[in-house]
Amino acid sequence: MHPNLSPHLHTDECNEKIQALLECRLKNRFRQYFGACNKEDDAMLACFRRESEGRRQRNFATSRKNQKYRSTIDLGKWNWKEEQDSK
């Protein structure tokens, strides 16, 4: 099963691969079940993996930046218990 194939969720490169797969499936209604569209499917999945890896790297960089910011805050002055009691 594939992730959501909506065009706004993917890069232009992956959208081209998605279109190629969908066209192959339209041309090969029954042969798709016997591997006629495997090449297009593999290319699309490889593109999805590259997208996912890019997102992972961006999220990791963002989390490192946030960790650096949080480490500069002096948490010794902040008392979470007092804040919970005031709610």
DOLUMFI-768041 format. One record per residue (C-alpha): residue number from 1; residue in three letters; x, y, z. Coordinates in nm, 4 decimals. Example, Ala and Ser with C-alpha at 12.3 -4.5 7.8 and 13.67 -1.06 7.14 Angstrom:
// residues 2
<pt><resi>1</resi><resn>Ala</resn><u>1.2300</u><v>-0.4500</v><w>0.7800</w></pt>
<pt><resi>2</resi><resn>Ser</resn><u>1.3670</u><v>-0.1060</v><w>0.7140</w></pt>
END
This chain:
// residues 87
<pt><resi>1</resi><resn>Met</resn><u>0.0000</u><v>0.0000</v><w>0.0000</w></pt>
<pt><resi>2</resi><resn>His</resn><u>0.1264</u><v>0.3450</v><w>-0.0866</w></pt>
<pt><resi>3</resi><resn>Pro</resn><u>0.1135</u><v>0.6671</v><w>0.1119</w></pt>
<pt><resi>4</resi><resn>Asn</resn><u>-0.1263</u><v>0.9361</v><w>-0.0003</w></pt>
<pt><resi>5</resi><resn>Leu</resn><u>-0.0536</u><v>1.0149</v><w>-0.3677</w></pt>
<pt><resi>6</resi><resn>Ser</resn><u>-0.1944</u><v>1.3689</v><w>-0.3647</w></pt>
<pt><resi>7</resi><resn>Pro</resn><u>0.0286</u><v>1.6007</v><w>-0.5697</w></pt>
<pt><resi>8</resi><resn>His</resn><u>0.0583</u><v>1.8707</v><w>-0.3035</w></pt>
<pt><resi>9</resi><resn>Leu</resn><u>0.2291</u><v>1.6243</v><w>-0.0668</w></pt>
<pt><resi>10</resi><resn>His</resn><u>0.5192</u><v>1.5347</v><w>-0.2968</w></pt>
<pt><resi>11</resi><resn>Thr</resn><u>0.7975</u><v>1.6914</v><w>-0.4991</w></pt>
<pt><resi>12</resi><resn>Asp</resn><u>0.7672</u><v>1.7476</v><w>-0.8731</w></pt>
<pt><resi>13</resi><resn>Glu</resn><u>1.0019</u><v>1.4552</v><w>-0.9356</w></pt>
<pt><resi>14</resi><resn>Cys</resn><u>0.7843</u><v>1.2169</v><w>-0.7362</w></pt>
<pt><resi>15</resi><resn>Asn</resn><u>0.4686</u><v>1.3528</v><w>-0.8944</w></pt>
<pt><resi>16</resi><resn>Glu</resn><u>0.6104</u><v>1.2554</v><w>-1.2352</w></pt>
<pt><resi>17</resi><resn>Lys</resn><u>0.6777</u><v>0.9024</v><w>-1.1057</w></pt>
<pt><resi>18</resi><resn>Ile</resn><u>0.3250</u><v>0.8821</v><w>-0.9638</w></pt>
<pt><resi>19</resi><resn>Gln</resn><u>0.1774</u><v>0.9895</v><w>-1.2974</w></pt>
<pt><resi>20</resi><resn>Ala</resn><u>0.3883</u><v>0.7298</v><w>-1.4817</w></pt>
<pt><resi>21</resi><resn>Leu</resn><u>0.2620</u><v>0.4570</v><w>-1.2483</w></pt>
<pt><resi>22</resi><resn>Leu</resn><u>-0.1020</u><v>0.5641</v><w>-1.2833</w></pt>
<pt><resi>23</resi><resn>Glu</resn><u>-0.0722</u><v>0.5746</v><w>-1.6631</w></pt>
<pt><resi>24</resi><resn>Cys</resn><u>0.0860</u><v>0.2294</v><w>-1.6643</w></pt>
<pt><resi>25</resi><resn>Arg</resn><u>-0.1993</u><v>0.0966</v><w>-1.4546</w></pt>
<pt><resi>26</resi><resn>Leu</resn><u>-0.4541</u><v>0.2459</v><w>-1.6930</w></pt>
<pt><resi>27</resi><resn>Lys</resn><u>-0.2826</u><v>0.0901</v><w>-1.9960</w></pt>
<pt><resi>28</resi><resn>Asn</resn><u>-0.2310</u><v>-0.2475</v><w>-1.8298</w></pt>
<pt><resi>29</resi><resn>Arg</resn><u>-0.5522</u><v>-0.3119</v><w>-1.6426</w></pt>
<pt><resi>30</resi><resn>Phe</resn><u>-0.4877</u><v>-0.6820</v><w>-1.5797</w></pt>
<pt><resi>31</resi><resn>Arg</resn><u>-0.1179</u><v>-0.7166</v><w>-1.6560</w></pt>
<pt><resi>32</resi><resn>Gln</resn><u>-0.0398</u><v>-0.4809</v><w>-1.3662</w></pt>
<pt><resi>33</resi><resn>Tyr</resn><u>-0.1177</u><v>-0.7732</v><w>-1.1356</w></pt>
<pt><resi>34</resi><resn>Phe</resn><u>0.1555</u><v>-0.9769</v><w>-1.3032</w></pt>
<pt><resi>35</resi><resn>Gly</resn><u>0.4324</u><v>-0.7181</v><w>-1.2779</w></pt>
<pt><resi>36</resi><resn>Ala</resn><u>0.3803</u><v>-0.4989</v><w>-1.5853</w></pt>
<pt><resi>37</resi><resn>Cys</resn><u>0.4134</u><v>-0.1808</v><w>-1.3769</w></pt>
<pt><resi>38</resi><resn>Asn</resn><u>0.6800</u><v>-0.2931</v><w>-1.1301</w></pt>
<pt><resi>39</resi><resn>Lys</resn><u>0.9482</u><v>-0.0673</v><w>-1.2793</w></pt>
<pt><resi>40</resi><resn>Glu</resn><u>0.7332</u><v>0.2431</v><w>-1.2329</w></pt>
<pt><resi>41</resi><resn>Asp</resn><u>0.6275</u><v>0.1316</v><w>-0.8861</w></pt>
<pt><resi>42</resi><resn>Asp</resn><u>0.9881</u><v>0.0759</v><w>-0.7759</w></pt>
<pt><resi>43</resi><resn>Ala</resn><u>1.0905</u><v>0.4187</v><w>-0.9092</w></pt>
<pt><resi>44</resi><resn>Met</resn><u>0.8042</u><v>0.5849</v><w>-0.7217</w></pt>
<pt><resi>45</resi><resn>Leu</resn><u>0.8877</u><v>0.4073</v><w>-0.3950</w></pt>
<pt><resi>46</resi><resn>Ala</resn><u>1.2566</u><v>0.5038</v><w>-0.4287</w></pt>
<pt><resi>47</resi><resn>Cys</resn><u>1.1487</u><v>0.8651</v><w>-0.4758</w></pt>
<pt><resi>48</resi><resn>Phe</resn><u>0.9294</u><v>0.8440</v><w>-0.1654</w></pt>
<pt><resi>49</resi><resn>Arg</resn><u>1.2275</u><v>0.7096</v><w>0.0319</w></pt>
<pt><resi>50</resi><resn>Arg</resn><u>1.4414</u><v>1.0056</v><w>-0.0809</w></pt>
<pt><resi>51</resi><resn>Glu</resn><u>1.1644</u><v>1.2466</v><w>0.0217</w></pt>
<pt><resi>52</resi><resn>Ser</resn><u>1.1334</u><v>1.0777</v><w>0.3586</w></pt>
<pt><resi>53</resi><resn>Glu</resn><u>1.5088</u><v>1.0922</v><w>0.4169</w></pt>
<pt><resi>54</resi><resn>Gly</resn><u>1.5112</u><v>1.4626</v><w>0.3316</w></pt>
<pt><resi>55</resi><resn>Arg</resn><u>1.2274</u><v>1.5284</v><w>0.5768</w></pt>
<pt><resi>56</resi><resn>Arg</resn><u>1.4075</u><v>1.3263</v><w>0.8435</w></pt>
<pt><resi>57</resi><resn>Gln</resn><u>1.7266</u><v>1.5290</v><w>0.8009</w></pt>
<pt><resi>58</resi><resn>Arg</resn><u>1.5371</u><v>1.8604</v><w>0.8137</w></pt>
<pt><resi>59</resi><resn>Asn</resn><u>1.3497</u><v>1.7525</v><w>1.1269</w></pt>
<pt><resi>60</resi><resn>Phe</resn><u>1.6747</u><v>1.6409</v><w>1.2905</w></pt>
<pt><resi>61</resi><resn>Ala</resn><u>1.8408</u><v>1.9768</v><w>1.2141</w></pt>
<pt><resi>62</resi><resn>Thr</resn><u>1.5382</u><v>2.1611</v><w>1.3534</w></pt>
<pt><resi>63</resi><resn>Ser</resn><u>1.5392</u><v>1.9509</v><w>1.6700</w></pt>
<pt><resi>64</resi><resn>Arg</resn><u>1.9111</u><v>2.0213</v><w>1.7231</w></pt>
<pt><resi>65</resi><resn>Lys</resn><u>1.8471</u><v>2.3942</v><w>1.6830</w></pt>
<pt><resi>66</resi><resn>Asn</resn><u>1.5606</u><v>2.3732</v><w>1.9341</w></pt>
<pt><resi>67</resi><resn>Gln</resn><u>1.7780</u><v>2.1769</v><w>2.1769</w></pt>
<pt><resi>68</resi><resn>Lys</resn><u>2.0466</u><v>2.4449</v><w>2.1612</w></pt>
<pt><resi>69</resi><resn>Tyr</resn><u>1.7844</u><v>2.7112</v><w>2.2299</w></pt>
<pt><resi>70</resi><resn>Arg</resn><u>1.6393</u><v>2.5186</v><w>2.5224</w></pt>
<pt><resi>71</resi><resn>Ser</resn><u>1.9838</u><v>2.4629</v><w>2.6714</w></pt>
<pt><resi>72</resi><resn>Thr</resn><u>2.0344</u><v>2.8419</v><w>2.6902</w></pt>
<pt><resi>73</resi><resn>Ile</resn><u>1.7227</u><v>2.8867</v><w>2.9048</w></pt>
<pt><resi>74</resi><resn>Asp</resn><u>1.7930</u><v>2.8800</v><w>3.2765</w></pt>
<pt><resi>75</resi><resn>Leu</resn><u>1.5483</u><v>2.6195</v><w>3.4025</w></pt>
<pt><resi>76</resi><resn>Gly</resn><u>1.6676</u><v>2.6628</v><w>3.7602</w></pt>
<pt><resi>77</resi><resn>Lys</resn><u>1.4544</u><v>2.9757</v><w>3.7904</w></pt>
<pt><resi>78</resi><resn>Trp</resn><u>1.1457</u><v>2.8089</v><w>3.6489</w></pt>
<pt><resi>79</resi><resn>Asn</resn><u>0.9351</u><v>2.6036</v><w>3.8854</w></pt>
<pt><resi>80</resi><resn>Trp</resn><u>0.6912</u><v>2.3771</v><w>3.7061</w></pt>
<pt><resi>81</resi><resn>Lys</resn><u>0.5099</u><v>2.2902</v><w>4.0298</w></pt>
<pt><resi>82</resi><resn>Glu</resn><u>0.4151</u><v>2.6531</v><w>4.0949</w></pt>
<pt><resi>83</resi><resn>Glu</resn><u>0.2895</u><v>2.6855</v><w>3.7395</w></pt>
<pt><resi>84</resi><resn>Gln</resn><u>0.0743</u><v>2.3726</v><w>3.7762</w></pt>
<pt><resi>85</resi><resn>Asp</resn><u>-0.0711</u><v>2.4997</v><w>4.1060</w></pt>
<pt><resi>86</resi><resn>Ser</resn><u>-0.1719</u><v>2.8307</v><w>3.9489</w></pt>
<pt><resi>87</resi><resn>Lys</resn><u>-0.3891</u><v>2.6565</v><w>3.6864</w></pt>
END
